[in-house]
């Protein structure tokens, strides 16, 4: 996952003190114009935190607020970059907004999704390993489920289900067996007339 920080120095200083967090790469200015650092969360997921150089400023006082902006980037690593890019572009209807190929260790693309972006990168022998679950918000979760259920390259794990806290979700597998959860928050849901299936597909 990739998270944009409001104040990256303050965020880095506080996360270094957190005993459940392991710093993988320290805060530094990257050649592409971002300040960033990388950590490992308590269950082994890698998280990259960044701030654009033009928005960078020295650490201010800790006001106890959220460290991050509303924009986030999930990162998926693929054995077959072209195949899984086609899945998210065609089946998930997520437009490709950028692609890069800087050699076998750095190939990938960025797709637009609700609330931010999803990066798909070529898996290499240096790729971090960890559990993979991506959550994407849908404008119309019922229509989205109907569309994806009809796709031959989509495996449904959990049909339309209303959670106890009021959101509606379903889960699928992508082309490389990463789990993708699609949801509609209760506050944003426009249409609840379609009954949830509430069944898990084997």
N, C-alpha and C positions, 0 to 999 in steps of 0.2 A: 504494500500500500504506500501511496505517496500523499503527504499532507502538507499544505501550505501554511506556514507560520505567520502570525501577525508580528511577532518580535522574536526572531530566531535565536538571538543571544540569550534572552531570558528563558526561552523554551529549552535550549540546550543546557544552560546552567542548572535548571531545576530537574531535568530528566537524568542528568549525571548523578544526582543525589539519590535517585530512586533505586532501592536495592533490587527490585525485580527486573530492572532494565539493564541490558548489556549494550554498551556503545561499540558498534562495529567499525565505523569510520568517523573521525572527529569533524567538528565544524570547520569548513573551509570554503573559499571562493572557487567555484568550478569554472573551467574554460568557457562554458556556454553561458555564463552570466548569471549564475545563481549561487547563493550561499546555501550549503546543505550539510546534513550529517545523517548517519544511518544507525539505527538501533535494532536490537532484537527484543521482542516483547516476551512476557513470561512464558508463553507456550511455543516460542521459537519462530514466530512470524517476523520477517524483516520489514521495517518501516523506514522510509526515507522522508525526512522533514526538510523543507526548502523554503527559501524566500528569494524573490527576484532581486537582483542587485540594485535596481533603481528604486526599490521600496525599502531597502535595508537602512537601518539606523541603529545606533548603539543602544544597548539594553536600557530600558527605563525601569521605574519602580514596579514591583510586582503588585498589581491591583487585584489579584485573585480571580481575574476573568479567564475566559477561554483562550488557550494559546493559538488556536487555529482559525482560519477563515472558513467560510461555508463551502469552499470548493475543495474537492478531494480527488485523488487519482488512485484507482486500484491498479495493481500490476499483476498480470498473469504471464507465466513463462511457458512457452510452447515447444514441443519436439518438432512439430510441423507448422511453421509460422504461417505459411500460405493457407493451409487448411483451416486453422483455427481463426485466422483473420476473416476468411470467407464466412465462417459460421456467425461471428458477431456482426459482420457487416450485412449479410443477407438474411439470416434467420432472426437475429435480434434487432435488425433495422437500426444499427448504430453507425452513423457516418464516419468514415475515416477522415481525420482532419490533418494528419501528418504521417509521414513514413521516413525511415532513415536506414542506411546501410553503410556502416563504418567498418565493415569487416566481419568475420565470423563470430567475434565476441560481442558485437554491438549492432544487432539488426532488430528492427521492430516497427511498430506503428502505434498511433494514438487514435482512439475513437471517442466521439462525444457521447456522454450518457447524462442522465438527469443528475444534477448536482455536481458535475465535474467531468472527469475523463476516465477511460480505461486504457492502460498501456498494455500491449502484447509484445513480449520480447522473446527473442530466440533463446531457448534453453541451452546452456553450455555446462561443462564440467564444473564451473565455478558458481553455478546458479544456486542461491540459497534454497533450502528445502523447508517446507512447513505446510500445515493444513491450508487448503484453499477453499474459501467460500466467498463469493462475490454477491453483494446485494445491489439491486438496481430498482429504482422507483419507476413505475409505469403511470402514464397519465390515465389510461383505461385498462386496469388489470384484467378485467373480464375479456375484453377484445384481444388483449395481448396473449392470454392463455389460449383462447380459441385459435389464434393464428399459429402459435408455437406448437400446440398439440397436433396440428395438421402437417407439420414439417417432418419429412422422413429422417432428417439428421438430428432430431431432438428426442431425448429420452426423458419422459416425465417421471420424477421421483415422488412428488407430492402434488396432488391436484389442488384446485382452488379451495382454500381453507380460511375461515375467519378465526383469527386468534382471540384469546380471551380478553386481550386489551383493545380489540376492535379493528385492527388492521387486517387486510386481506392479502394472502400470500400464496405463491406456489413455487415449487422447486423443480429445476431441470438439471440435466448433465449437458455440458458442452461437448465438443468433438474430442476432447482429451480427458473427459471424466472429471473436470472441475465442476463443483456444485455452484449453480447460479440460483439465487433466490430473488424472485420478482415480487414486488409488493406495492400496495397502495395504502398510504397512511389514512386512517379514518377521517382525519380533518380535511383531507384532499379528495376523498372518494366522491365521485359524481353519481355513480349508479351502483346500488346494492341489490337490485332486483334479481340478478342471476344467483341462484342458490349455490353455495360452495359445495364441492364434491366431498372434501374432507377425507379423501382416501389416499393411501400411499400405494404407489405403483411398484410392483416388484419387477 
